[in-house]
Amino acid sequence: MVKSQKATAMSSNQTIAKRRVFYIPGYDPIHPRRYRELYRSEGAAQAAISGYEIALKGQAGRKTYGWDVTATIDGQTVSSRFDVLVWSDIVRDSMATSILATYTQLFKTAYIYMSTGALWRLMRLRKGPVITALYPVVMLLGQLALAIALAVLLGLAGGALLGPAMGVVGDVIGYTIGIGAAYALMRWFKKKDGRFFAYYLMHDYAYGASTRGAYANPLERRLAAFKVAVADALNSDVDEVLVVGHSSGAHLGVSVLADLLREDGPPATGPQLAFLTLGQVVPMLSFLPDANRLRGDLRYLSGHEAVCWIDVSAPGDGCAFALCDPVAVTGVAPPDQRWPLVFSAAFTKSLSAERWKELRWRFFRLHFQYLCAFDRPRDYDYFQITAGPLALATRYKDRGPSKSRITSPINRYTGTSS
């Protein structure tokens, strides 16, 4: 059971003047500038709604990609430096596959999730993200069925037109045309995947399943680099170091911070260490048999007093395991579990009825709503968390978990590597 259900961390009354923020994206092949521009536009919108000031400028002459933010909130001015911990190149490499390779991934991924029993256990948590995971399977099989139907139709038509005059040769010509047209249709579907998201999501789920939940070596090396960046920030003159993990970036952040605290130990003095996970999909990986590394990191980090870990999701986000305690449902909660504090961003209440109606069926857009403005903000405001004067632990020190959070241990595989 969770030992403490409220955010209580060292120096939790500290006021923040300078902050370092590290943002870990989910499985996203796009250049990180999209996150800077999203922060710029949505931060301005939230500031106008909530009555504070926020300004952003790009970082010049730095090796990392990020931006600087100056905000004046509740009469206090805060400077925050943002860095995106980039792994989009790894994502792009994993997506650089042929049509045939993608369909091979489809069958392998489906087999792994079904044969290990992970799929059925995930459905017991939340059906929304499982339906999202099944979407690329259905869509890709549907595309294949349409291509086959087109090939057969053109083959029969060609045979009917050419067969009487050319015999078998006419049939061959007809089916050759049909197969060519089918291949062209499949290429068109892949080219237009920015509209369908079938290939993208298939690569996403296949990436973790291909190693049965273990981290691939290129990703392990990148996590080590992320750890060094965060460790360096903890030795700087800021008041808070905040790591934000969105979607798949949430479980990467877990491993980065677990490694840091194991290897370097908690900071004796200096900045507070805070961790914010948004729209997490941890069970998609932690329920797989070889995710021993991740399960050990979840167990270790959840009991550590040197970090404040807040997990925010919303039932309206069909791509996330909303209100599922990622440690508890994985079955690795230690007796002294402190974290995460799990609560809802409550999309249906923090967005106006008109805005909710506009976004409700835009599933992928809703998965990014945590990084966007709310026109009826409640106690979750991404921009006040990342650029405001309150430390994460201070902001939520009296906040209890959502009553509807899910903590039942569902996972079959609970082995850890630590």
N, C-alpha and C positions, 0 to 999 in steps of 0.2 A: 504494500500500500504506500501511497505517497506520504512521506513524512511531513512535509510542509506544503500547503496548498496556496500559499501566498508568496509573492516575489520578495524574498528577503535575502539580500546579498551584502557583502562588505561595503561600508560607507554609503548606504543606500539613500542618505539624505543629501548627497553631494549635488551641487549645482554645476552644470556643464558650461564652460566657456569655449573649449576647443574639443573637437571630437574627430576621430578617424572612423570611417565607415568602409567596410569591405563587403561588396555585393557579389554573391555567387549566383550566377544565373542557372536556370534549368538547362535541359538538353536543347540548345538553341544554336544553330549554325550561323546566325546573323551577327554582323559586326556589333561590338558593344556600344557604339554610338547611339543605337536605338534606345538604350537605357538612359543615356544622358538627355536626349531629346524628350523622352517620356517624362523624366523627372522635371525638366524645364517647363513643359506645357502643363502637366498635371499639378506641379507645385504651385504655379501661378494661379491655377484655377482654385486650388484649395485655399490659398492665401486670401483670395478675393472673397471666398465664401466665409472663411473663419475669422477674417479681420486681422491678419498679421502680414509681415513683410518677408519675402524670400527672394534672393537673387542668386543666379548661377553663372559661373564663368568656367571655361575650359582650362585644363591644366596644360601649361607649356613647358617643354624641356624635361619631361619626366618619362621614365621608361615604362611605367604602367599607364593604363588608360583610365581616365576618370575626370572629375570636375571638382570645383570648390564652390561651397555654398555659404552665403552669409544670410542669416535670418534674425529678425527681431520679433520675438514672441513674448508676450506678457512683460514688455518693457525691458527685456534682456536680449543682448546681441550675442549670437553664437556663430563661431566659424567651424565649418565641418569640411573635411577633405574626404572625397569619395574615390575609391579605387574599385574597378571591376576586376575580379579574379577570373581571368579569361581561360576558358577551355573550349571555346567555339571551334578552334582548329581541330581538336580531337573529335568533336561532333561531326564536323564536315568530312573528316577522313572516314568516319564510321558510316557516313551516308553515301559515300562515293562507290556505289554498287550498281550493277546492271539490273535490268528488270528481272531476269532469271534469278539472280542472287537474292533479290528482295523477296521473291516468292519462296525461295529456299529458306530464307530467314523466317518467313511466315509460318511454315510448317514446323521448323525446329522450335521456334518460340512457343507456339501453341502446344507442342508435345511436352516441352519442359514444364510449363505452367500446369498442364493437366496431369501429367504423369507423377509430378511431385505432390499433387494435391493442393498446391498454392492457390490455384484459381478458385477452388470451391471455398477455401478459407477466406480469401479476399472478399468473396461475395457476402460472407457473413458479417463483414465490417460495413462496407458501403457498396451499394450496387452501382452508384453513379460512375466512379472511376473504373469499375470493371466493365461497364457498358462502353465507356470511352476506350478502354483497352481492346474491346472486341470490335469496335467500329472499324479500324483499319483492316481487320481480318475480313469482315463482311464486305467492306468497300472494295478491297483488292480482289476478292473472289468474284464479286459482282462485275468488276471491270473485265476480269478474265472470261467470265461467262458471256459477256456481251461481245468480246473479241472472237470467241469460238463460234458464237451464233452468226456473227458477220461472215466469218470464214466459210461456214457451212452454207449460208444463204447465197453468197456470191459463187461458191463452188457449184451448187445445184443450178443456179441461174446460168452460169457459164456453160455447164454441161448441157443444159436444155437448149441453149442457143447454138452452141458449136458442135455438140455431139452428133446431130443428124448428118452433118457434112464432114466432120473430122474424126468421129468415133472416139476412141480412148484418148487420143491426143487432145480433143476438145475438152474432155473432162479434166485432164491434167492442167490445161491452160486455165480453165475456170477455177480450179482449186488453188492454183498458184497465185492467181489474182486475189482470191479470197484470203489466203494466208498473208499475202503482202499487205492487204488492207487491214487485217486484224493486227498485224505488227505495228502498222502506222497508228492505229487507234490506241494501242497500248502505249506507244511513245507519246501520243497526245495527252493521255491521262497523266503520265509522269510529268510532262512539261507543265501541265496545269495543276500540279499538286498544291500550289499555293492557295488554290481554291478548295481542294478536296481534303488536304492534310492526311491522306491515306499512307503515302510513302513515308512522310515525316514521322507520323506516330508509330508506324511499323518499325522504323529504324530505332526510335526511342526505346520501345519495349524490348526489341531484340538486343540492344546494346548491353543491358544488364543481364538478360537471360542467357546470352552467349557464354558467359562465364559462371552461370548458375548462382549469381549474386556476389561473386568476388570482384574486386577491382582489377581491371586490366593494368598491365605494367605502365603504359603511358600515362594513365590516369593517376596511378600511385606516385609517379614522379612529379606530376603537376600538383598533387595534394601536398607533397613535401615542400614545393616552392611556395604554395599558399601559406603553409605553416610558418615559413621563414618571414614572409611579409607581415603576418599578424604579430609574430614575436618581435620584430623590429619596431612595430608601432607601439607595443607595450613598453618599450624602452624610450619612448619619445615624451615630449612635454604636454601631452593631451590629457584630458580628464576622463575620457571614456573611449574604449575601443569597441566598436559595435560590428559584429559580423551578421550579415543578413543573407539567409539562404532561401531562395524561392524555388518551389517545385522540386526537381531533382537536386537543385543546389542545397536543399535542406540537409539531405543525408551526407553530402560532401562536406558541409560545414560541421556536422557532427564529428566526422573523422578528423578534420583539420584541428578542431579545438581539443579533441581527445588526445591527439598526438602531441599537441603543444603542452598540455597540462601534464601528460605523462613524462615527456622528455625534458621540458624546461622547468616544470613546476609552476605553481601559482605565483603571480607577482607579489612580492612582499610589500612593496609600496608602488605608487604610481597609478596609472589609469584603472578604472573599473573595466572588467571584461564582461561584455553582454552579447547575447546570441538571440536573434529573432528569426524564427522559421515561419514561412508564409506558404499556404497552399501545399503542404508537404505530401509527398507520395512515398514515404519511407517504406511502408509494407510491401510495395511492389518489388523491392529488392530484399528487404530483411526477411521475407517469408520464403526465400529461395534457399536450397540446402547448403550452398557454399558461401553464404553471406556471413561467415564467422567473424570476419574483421569488423563489419558494420555492427553486428549484434554486440560484440565486445565494446565497441566505441559508445553505443547507445547506453549500455549498462554503466560504463565508467562515467560518462559525462552526466548522466542523470542523478548521480549521487554526489557530485562535486560542489563544494560550497564556494569556490572561487569564481563561478560564472553564474550569471542570471540568464536563464533560458526561457523565453516566452514563445509559445506556439500559437499562431493565429490562423484560422481557417474559417470557412462558412459553408453551411449545408447547400447554399445556392451555387457553390462551385462544384460542378459535376466532375471535374478533373482531379480533385483532391480527396484525400481521406479525411473529410471534415470531422473535427472534434474527436479524432482517434488519437489517444495518447500513444505516440510511436514507440515508446519504450515498453509500456504495459502490454499493448496488443501483440507486440513481438514476443512477449513472454520472457523478457530479460530484466524486468524491474528488480533492482536490489532492495533489500529490506529498508535501507535508508534513502529511498528515492526522494529527491527534492524537486526534480525538474522532468519535463517542462510544465510550466503553467499553461494550461490549454483553455483557450476561450474563443468565442465566435466573433467575427467581424460583422455578423448580422446584416447581410446585404439587404434583406427585405425591410429592415428598419433604418439603416444608415443611408439608404438611397430612397429618394422620393418615389412615389408610386409611378410617376411618369418615367423617371429614369430607369426604374426596375423593369417596367414594361418594355422599354427600349432595349435593354441588355439581356433580358431573361433567357432568350434562346440563342444568344451569342456565346456559346460555351467557352471557346478559347479566349475571347475577350474577358469574360468573367474570371478566368483563371489568373488574369493580370490585374484584376480590380484592386488587389491589396496594394499595388504600387501607384494607384490612381486616386483622384479626388472623389470625395463623398459629398453629396449635396445636403445630406442630413447627418453630419458626423456625430458619432457617439464617443466612446472611449478609445477608439482606434483611429489614429491619424498618422499615416506613414511619414509625413513630412515633419510633424512635431517630434516624432520618435527619432528621426535621423538628423534633424537640424535644430531642434528645440533645446531649451535650457535644462530639461529634466533628464537625468539618467534613466535608463530603461527600468532598473530596479526601483527607483523612486516613483516613476510614473505608475507602476502597477503593484506597489508594496501592499496596498489594501484590496487588491483585486483578487477575487476568488475564481476558481475554474468554472466554466459553464456546466450547469447541472446535467446537460445531456451529453457530456463527453463520454467516450467509450474507453473502458480500461480493461475489459475482459481479455485475458491471454488466449489468443486464437491460433497462434502460429504452432506448427508441428516441429519446426527446426529451431532449437534454442541454443545450439552449440556456439561457443565463442572462441576467439583466438587469444583472449587475454582474460 
